[in-house]
Amino acid sequence: MGGRLMRWQPDTCEEFPFGGCVIEYDGPNELAFFTRVVRTCKRHRGLVGEDVHTAVHGENIRKNTAMAIAARVAALDLSKTDEIGFEFSSEQVLTLVFAPGTAGHLPSIRRELDAQYGPGVILVRIRP
């Protein structure tokens, strides 16, 4: 295509930013297409090529959508990393982690996430 190579390092991978997956794309942002996997994190090492891309892209979309739902329900500012964060287990289960001040919103957040993804697919907890 355009010969414009770009690299993406998903924040959803283990060891981000120093050892996580690195995916290479070719083309301008809107039209970029997957070209290769440069590096995989521990959690994605069992996958190869396009399967790595599919997994990390799906995790990233799920994380971004879940955080947007939580922000809308609890009126959180996603730019304030002290209000909301996330983690993936080794089994790729997403948990949204909230500041103690948001505890009252957890039932509503959980209800919205369960409606979007199914019961218990995305976990929520309060940060200690």
Number of C-alpha atoms within 10 A of each C-alpha: 10 9 9 11 15 16 15 12 19 17 17 22 23 20 13 14 13 9 14 20 27 21 23 18 19 18 16 14 10 6 10 16 15 17 17 17 19 13 16 23 17 14 17 20 11 10 13 12 14 14 13 22 22 13 13 23 15 12 20 16 12 15 22 15 14 22 21 16 18 25 16 13 16 16 12 18 14 16 8 9 12 13 18 21 16 19 17 18 10 11 7 15 13 21 19 21 20 23 15 14 10 18 14 10 14 17 11 13 24 21 14 17 22 15 10 14 12 11 13 14 13 19 18 19 16 15 16 7
